[in-house]
Amino acid sequence: MTQLVESLKRLYEKGKLSEEKLQSMIQKSTITDYEYKYIIGEV
């Protein structure tokens, strides 16, 4: 995964980033759906 995705994953795990914020990043094409699932632990 990219450095951005790994950073987002760490922030999510620490509770500093919500699923809603991650979903908005999908809408803006910052991350993909697969990367979202990886971050929240569904992959």
mmJSON file of the N, C-alpha and C atoms, coordinates in Angstrom:
{"data_MODEL":{"atom_site":{
"group_PDB":["ATOM","ATOM","ATOM","ATOM","ATOM","ATOM","ATOM","ATOM","ATOM","ATOM","ATOM","ATOM","ATOM","ATOM","ATOM","ATOM","ATOM","ATOM","ATOM","ATOM","ATOM","ATOM","ATOM","ATOM","ATOM","ATOM","ATOM","ATOM","ATOM","ATOM","ATOM","ATOM","ATOM","ATOM","ATOM","ATOM","ATOM","ATOM","ATOM","ATOM","ATOM","ATOM","ATOM","ATOM","ATOM","ATOM","ATOM","ATOM","ATOM","ATOM","ATOM","ATOM","ATOM","ATOM","ATOM","ATOM","ATOM","ATOM","ATOM","ATOM","ATOM","ATOM","ATOM","ATOM","ATOM","ATOM","ATOM","ATOM","ATOM","ATOM","ATOM","ATOM","ATOM","ATOM","ATOM","ATOM","ATOM","ATOM","ATOM","ATOM","ATOM","ATOM","ATOM","ATOM","ATOM","ATOM","ATOM","ATOM","ATOM","ATOM","ATOM","ATOM","ATOM","ATOM","ATOM","ATOM","ATOM","ATOM","ATOM","ATOM","ATOM","ATOM","ATOM","ATOM","ATOM","ATOM","ATOM","ATOM","ATOM","ATOM","ATOM","ATOM","ATOM","ATOM","ATOM","ATOM","ATOM","ATOM","ATOM","ATOM","ATOM","ATOM","ATOM","ATOM","ATOM","ATOM","ATOM","ATOM","ATOM"],
"id":[1,2,3,4,5,6,7,8,9,10,11,12,13,14,15,16,17,18,19,20,21,22,23,24,25,26,27,28,29,30,31,32,33,34,35,36,37,38,39,40,41,42,43,44,45,46,47,48,49,50,51,52,53,54,55,56,57,58,59,60,61,62,63,64,65,66,67,68,69,70,71,72,73,74,75,76,77,78,79,80,81,82,83,84,85,86,87,88,89,90,91,92,93,94,95,96,97,98,99,100,101,102,103,104,105,106,107,108,109,110,111,112,113,114,115,116,117,118,119,120,121,122,123,124,125,126,127,128,129],
"type_symbol":["N","C","C","N","C","C","N","C","C","N","C","C","N","C","C","N","C","C","N","C","C","N","C","C","N","C","C","N","C","C","N","C","C","N","C","C","N","C","C","N","C","C","N","C","C","N","C","C","N","C","C","N","C","C","N","C","C","N","C","C","N","C","C","N","C","C","N","C","C","N","C","C","N","C","C","N","C","C","N","C","C","N","C","C","N","C","C","N","C","C","N","C","C","N","C","C","N","C","C","N","C","C","N","C","C","N","C","C","N","C","C","N","C","C","N","C","C","N","C","C","N","C","C","N","C","C","N","C","C"],
"label_atom_id":["N","CA","C","N","CA","C","N","CA","C","N","CA","C","N","CA","C","N","CA","C","N","CA","C","N","CA","C","N","CA","C","N","CA","C","N","CA","C","N","CA","C","N","CA","C","N","CA","C","N","CA","C","N","CA","C","N","CA","C","N","CA","C","N","CA","C","N","CA","C","N","CA","C","N","CA","C","N","CA","C","N","CA","C","N","CA","C","N","CA","C","N","CA","C","N","CA","C","N","CA","C","N","CA","C","N","CA","C","N","CA","C","N","CA","C","N","CA","C","N","CA","C","N","CA","C","N","CA","C","N","CA","C","N","CA","C","N","CA","C","N","CA","C","N","CA","C","N","CA","C"],
"label_alt_id":[null,null,null,null,null,null,null,null,null,null,null,null,null,null,null,null,null,null,null,null,null,null,null,null,null,null,null,null,null,null,null,null,null,null,null,null,null,null,null,null,null,null,null,null,null,null,null,null,null,null,null,null,null,null,null,null,null,null,null,null,null,null,null,null,null,null,null,null,null,null,null,null,null,null,null,null,null,null,null,null,null,null,null,null,null,null,null,null,null,null,null,null,null,null,null,null,null,null,null,null,null,null,null,null,null,null,null,null,null,null,null,null,null,null,null,null,null,null,null,null,null,null,null,null,null,null,null,null,null],
"label_comp_id":["MET","MET","MET","THR","THR","THR","GLN","GLN","GLN","LEU","LEU","LEU","VAL","VAL","VAL","GLU","GLU","GLU","SER","SER","SER","LEU","LEU","LEU","LYS","LYS","LYS","ARG","ARG","ARG","LEU","LEU","LEU","TYR","TYR","TYR","GLU","GLU","GLU","LYS","LYS","LYS","GLY","GLY","GLY","LYS","LYS","LYS","LEU","LEU","LEU","SER","SER","SER","GLU","GLU","GLU","GLU","GLU","GLU","LYS","LYS","LYS","LEU","LEU","LEU","GLN","GLN","GLN","SER","SER","SER","MET","MET","MET","ILE","ILE","ILE","GLN","GLN","GLN","LYS","LYS","LYS","SER","SER","SER","THR","THR","THR","ILE","ILE","ILE","THR","THR","THR","ASP","ASP","ASP","TYR","TYR","TYR","GLU","GLU","GLU","TYR","TYR","TYR","LYS","LYS","LYS","TYR","TYR","TYR","ILE","ILE","ILE","ILE","ILE","ILE","GLY","GLY","GLY","GLU","GLU","GLU","VAL","VAL","VAL"],
"label_asym_id":["A","A","A","A","A","A","A","A","A","A","A","A","A","A","A","A","A","A","A","A","A","A","A","A","A","A","A","A","A","A","A","A","A","A","A","A","A","A","A","A","A","A","A","A","A","A","A","A","A","A","A","A","A","A","A","A","A","A","A","A","A","A","A","A","A","A","A","A","A","A","A","A","A","A","A","A","A","A","A","A","A","A","A","A","A","A","A","A","A","A","A","A","A","A","A","A","A","A","A","A","A","A","A","A","A","A","A","A","A","A","A","A","A","A","A","A","A","A","A","A","A","A","A","A","A","A","A","A","A"],
"label_entity_id":["1","1","1","1","1","1","1","1","1","1","1","1","1","1","1","1","1","1","1","1","1","1","1","1","1","1","1","1","1","1","1","1","1","1","1","1","1","1","1","1","1","1","1","1","1","1","1","1","1","1","1","1","1","1","1","1","1","1","1","1","1","1","1","1","1","1","1","1","1","1","1","1","1","1","1","1","1","1","1","1","1","1","1","1","1","1","1","1","1","1","1","1","1","1","1","1","1","1","1","1","1","1","1","1","1","1","1","1","1","1","1","1","1","1","1","1","1","1","1","1","1","1","1","1","1","1","1","1","1"],
"label_seq_id":[1,1,1,2,2,2,3,3,3,4,4,4,5,5,5,6,6,6,7,7,7,8,8,8,9,9,9,10,10,10,11,11,11,12,12,12,13,13,13,14,14,14,15,15,15,16,16,16,17,17,17,18,18,18,19,19,19,20,20,20,21,21,21,22,22,22,23,23,23,24,24,24,25,25,25,26,26,26,27,27,27,28,28,28,29,29,29,30,30,30,31,31,31,32,32,32,33,33,33,34,34,34,35,35,35,36,36,36,37,37,37,38,38,38,39,39,39,40,40,40,41,41,41,42,42,42,43,43,43],
"pdbx_PDB_ins_code":[null,null,null,null,null,null,null,null,null,null,null,null,null,null,null,null,null,null,null,null,null,null,null,null,null,null,null,null,null,null,null,null,null,null,null,null,null,null,null,null,null,null,null,null,null,null,null,null,null,null,null,null,null,null,null,null,null,null,null,null,null,null,null,null,null,null,null,null,null,null,null,null,null,null,null,null,null,null,null,null,null,null,null,null,null,null,null,null,null,null,null,null,null,null,null,null,null,null,null,null,null,null,null,null,null,null,null,null,null,null,null,null,null,null,null,null,null,null,null,null,null,null,null,null,null,null,null,null,null],
"Cartn_x":[0.834,0.0,0.879,0.267,1.006,1.24,2.152,2.445,1.211,0.434,-0.789,-1.756,-1.974,-2.922,-2.454,-1.176,-0.646,-0.807,-0.602,-0.786,-2.247,-3.149,-4.579,-5.003,-4.438,-4.757,-4.348,-3.157,-2.703,-3.619,-4.004,-4.899,-6.25,-6.762,-8.05,-7.972,-6.895,-6.732,-6.62,-6.095,-5.972,-7.25,-8.245,-9.512,-9.508,-8.509,-8.402,-8.993,-9.532,-10.099,-11.347,-12.462,-13.727,-13.952,-14.847,-15.221,-15.875,-16.63,-17.287,-16.254,-15.186,-14.118,-13.453,-13.226,-12.624,-13.541,-14.838,-15.788,-15.786,-15.631,-15.561,-14.288,-13.234,-11.995,-12.165,-13.042,-13.357,-14.07,-15.034,-15.781,-14.863,-13.822,-12.876,-11.761,-11.824,-10.822,-9.432,-9.393,-8.116,-7.665,-8.633,-8.369,-9.416,-9.091,-10.031,-10.893,-11.926,-12.789,-11.992,-11.078,-10.243,-9.37,-8.776,-7.931,-8.756,-9.98,-10.889,-11.103,-11.41,-11.641,-10.385,-9.229,-7.956,-7.768,-8.059,-7.876,-8.771,-10.031,-10.955,-10.883,-10.09,-9.849,-10.772,-11.424,-12.316,-11.594,-10.334,-9.56,-8.527],
"Cartn_y":[-1.193,0.0,1.257,2.332,3.591,4.154,5.093,5.722,6.439,7.071,7.748,6.771,5.633,4.643,4.118,3.853,3.364,4.419,5.681,6.768,6.884,6.787,6.853,5.682,4.51,3.322,3.534,4.077,4.346,5.357,6.408,7.409,6.798,5.954,5.302,4.398,3.644,2.721,3.465,4.685,5.494,6.26,6.155,6.845,8.306,8.714,10.116,10.373,9.326,9.44,8.571,9.15,8.414,7.716,6.733,6.056,7.034,7.988,8.991,9.818,10.202,10.975,10.128,8.865,7.983,7.823,7.719,7.593,8.849,10.003,11.237,11.267,10.624,10.551,9.659,8.669,7.838,8.705,9.511,10.383,11.361,11.81,12.764,12.058,10.728,9.901,9.999,10.276,10.286,8.851,8.003,6.582,5.779,4.512,3.632,2.892,2.232,1.425,0.306,-0.313,-1.381,-0.845,0.339,0.929,1.257,1.721,1.998,0.733,-0.361,-1.635,-2.096,-1.882,-2.234,-1.42,-0.129,0.748,0.346,0.043,-0.284,-1.763,-2.549,-3.929,-4.963,-4.655,-5.621,-6.489,-6.186,-6.97,-7.774],
"Cartn_z":[0.0,0.0,0.0,-0.378,-0.435,0.967,1.044,2.33,2.858,1.976,2.39,3.044,2.413,2.932,4.282,4.416,5.693,6.793,6.451,7.421,7.835,6.857,7.156,8.028,7.776,8.579,10.033,10.255,11.622,12.313,11.601,12.181,12.51,11.627,11.862,13.093,13.203,14.331,15.658,15.628,16.85,17.153,16.265,16.491,16.082,15.314,14.914,13.531,12.915,11.577,11.529,11.102,11.087,9.748,9.756,8.518,7.559,8.093,7.247,6.49,7.158,6.506,5.42,5.715,4.711,3.505,3.752,2.647,1.788,2.411,1.62,0.776,1.265,0.489,-0.736,-0.65,-1.819,-2.851,-2.404,-3.312,-4.036,-3.355,-3.946,-4.726,-4.803,-5.501,-4.879,-3.581,-2.872,-2.586,-2.233,-2.016,-2.78,-3.014,-3.707,-2.695,-3.201,-2.343,-1.681,-2.43,-1.886,-0.75,-0.957,0.083,1.327,1.132,2.254,3.077,2.398,3.092,3.814,3.207,3.845,5.13,5.057,6.216,7.372,7.091,8.183,8.594,7.865,8.271,7.662,6.564,5.923,4.892,4.624,3.651,4.388],
"occupancy":[1.0,1.0,1.0,1.0,1.0,1.0,1.0,1.0,1.0,1.0,1.0,1.0,1.0,1.0,1.0,1.0,1.0,1.0,1.0,1.0,1.0,1.0,1.0,1.0,1.0,1.0,1.0,1.0,1.0,1.0,1.0,1.0,1.0,1.0,1.0,1.0,1.0,1.0,1.0,1.0,1.0,1.0,1.0,1.0,1.0,1.0,1.0,1.0,1.0,1.0,1.0,1.0,1.0,1.0,1.0,1.0,1.0,1.0,1.0,1.0,1.0,1.0,1.0,1.0,1.0,1.0,1.0,1.0,1.0,1.0,1.0,1.0,1.0,1.0,1.0,1.0,1.0,1.0,1.0,1.0,1.0,1.0,1.0,1.0,1.0,1.0,1.0,1.0,1.0,1.0,1.0,1.0,1.0,1.0,1.0,1.0,1.0,1.0,1.0,1.0,1.0,1.0,1.0,1.0,1.0,1.0,1.0,1.0,1.0,1.0,1.0,1.0,1.0,1.0,1.0,1.0,1.0,1.0,1.0,1.0,1.0,1.0,1.0,1.0,1.0,1.0,1.0,1.0,1.0],
"B_iso_or_equiv":[0.0,0.0,0.0,0.0,0.0,0.0,0.0,0.0,0.0,0.0,0.0,0.0,0.0,0.0,0.0,0.0,0.0,0.0,0.0,0.0,0.0,0.0,0.0,0.0,0.0,0.0,0.0,0.0,0.0,0.0,0.0,0.0,0.0,0.0,0.0,0.0,0.0,0.0,0.0,0.0,0.0,0.0,0.0,0.0,0.0,0.0,0.0,0.0,0.0,0.0,0.0,0.0,0.0,0.0,0.0,0.0,0.0,0.0,0.0,0.0,0.0,0.0,0.0,0.0,0.0,0.0,0.0,0.0,0.0,0.0,0.0,0.0,0.0,0.0,0.0,0.0,0.0,0.0,0.0,0.0,0.0,0.0,0.0,0.0,0.0,0.0,0.0,0.0,0.0,0.0,0.0,0.0,0.0,0.0,0.0,0.0,0.0,0.0,0.0,0.0,0.0,0.0,0.0,0.0,0.0,0.0,0.0,0.0,0.0,0.0,0.0,0.0,0.0,0.0,0.0,0.0,0.0,0.0,0.0,0.0,0.0,0.0,0.0,0.0,0.0,0.0,0.0,0.0,0.0],
"pdbx_formal_charge":[null,null,null,null,null,null,null,null,null,null,null,null,null,null,null,null,null,null,null,null,null,null,null,null,null,null,null,null,null,null,null,null,null,null,null,null,null,null,null,null,null,null,null,null,null,null,null,null,null,null,null,null,null,null,null,null,null,null,null,null,null,null,null,null,null,null,null,null,null,null,null,null,null,null,null,null,null,null,null,null,null,null,null,null,null,null,null,null,null,null,null,null,null,null,null,null,null,null,null,null,null,null,null,null,null,null,null,null,null,null,null,null,null,null,null,null,null,null,null,null,null,null,null,null,null,null,null,null,null],
"auth_seq_id":[1,1,1,2,2,2,3,3,3,4,4,4,5,5,5,6,6,6,7,7,7,8,8,8,9,9,9,10,10,10,11,11,11,12,12,12,13,13,13,14,14,14,15,15,15,16,16,16,17,17,17,18,18,18,19,19,19,20,20,20,21,21,21,22,22,22,23,23,23,24,24,24,25,25,25,26,26,26,27,27,27,28,28,28,29,29,29,30,30,30,31,31,31,32,32,32,33,33,33,34,34,34,35,35,35,36,36,36,37,37,37,38,38,38,39,39,39,40,40,40,41,41,41,42,42,42,43,43,43],
"auth_comp_id":["MET","MET","MET","THR","THR","THR","GLN","GLN","GLN","LEU","LEU","LEU","VAL","VAL","VAL","GLU","GLU","GLU","SER","SER","SER","LEU","LEU","LEU","LYS","LYS","LYS","ARG","ARG","ARG","LEU","LEU","LEU","TYR","TYR","TYR","GLU","GLU","GLU","LYS","LYS","LYS","GLY","GLY","GLY","LYS","LYS","LYS","LEU","LEU","LEU","SER","SER","SER","GLU","GLU","GLU","GLU","GLU","GLU","LYS","LYS","LYS","LEU","LEU","LEU","GLN","GLN","GLN","SER","SER","SER","MET","MET","MET","ILE","ILE","ILE","GLN","GLN","GLN","LYS","LYS","LYS","SER","SER","SER","THR","THR","THR","ILE","ILE","ILE","THR","THR","THR","ASP","ASP","ASP","TYR","TYR","TYR","GLU","GLU","GLU","TYR","TYR","TYR","LYS","LYS","LYS","TYR","TYR","TYR","ILE","ILE","ILE","ILE","ILE","ILE","GLY","GLY","GLY","GLU","GLU","GLU","VAL","VAL","VAL"],
"auth_asym_id":["A","A","A","A","A","A","A","A","A","A","A","A","A","A","A","A","A","A","A","A","A","A","A","A","A","A","A","A","A","A","A","A","A","A","A","A","A","A","A","A","A","A","A","A","A","A","A","A","A","A","A","A","A","A","A","A","A","A","A","A","A","A","A","A","A","A","A","A","A","A","A","A","A","A","A","A","A","A","A","A","A","A","A","A","A","A","A","A","A","A","A","A","A","A","A","A","A","A","A","A","A","A","A","A","A","A","A","A","A","A","A","A","A","A","A","A","A","A","A","A","A","A","A","A","A","A","A","A","A"],
"auth_atom_id":["N","CA","C","N","CA","C","N","CA","C","N","CA","C","N","CA","C","N","CA","C","N","CA","C","N","CA","C","N","CA","C","N","CA","C","N","CA","C","N","CA","C","N","CA","C","N","CA","C","N","CA","C","N","CA","C","N","CA","C","N","CA","C","N","CA","C","N","CA","C","N","CA","C","N","CA","C","N","CA","C","N","CA","C","N","CA","C","N","CA","C","N","CA","C","N","CA","C","N","CA","C","N","CA","C","N","CA","C","N","CA","C","N","CA","C","N","CA","C","N","CA","C","N","CA","C","N","CA","C","N","CA","C","N","CA","C","N","CA","C","N","CA","C","N","CA","C","N","CA","C"],
"pdbx_PDB_model_num":[1,1,1,1,1,1,1,1,1,1,1,1,1,1,1,1,1,1,1,1,1,1,1,1,1,1,1,1,1,1,1,1,1,1,1,1,1,1,1,1,1,1,1,1,1,1,1,1,1,1,1,1,1,1,1,1,1,1,1,1,1,1,1,1,1,1,1,1,1,1,1,1,1,1,1,1,1,1,1,1,1,1,1,1,1,1,1,1,1,1,1,1,1,1,1,1,1,1,1,1,1,1,1,1,1,1,1,1,1,1,1,1,1,1,1,1,1,1,1,1,1,1,1,1,1,1,1,1,1]
}}}
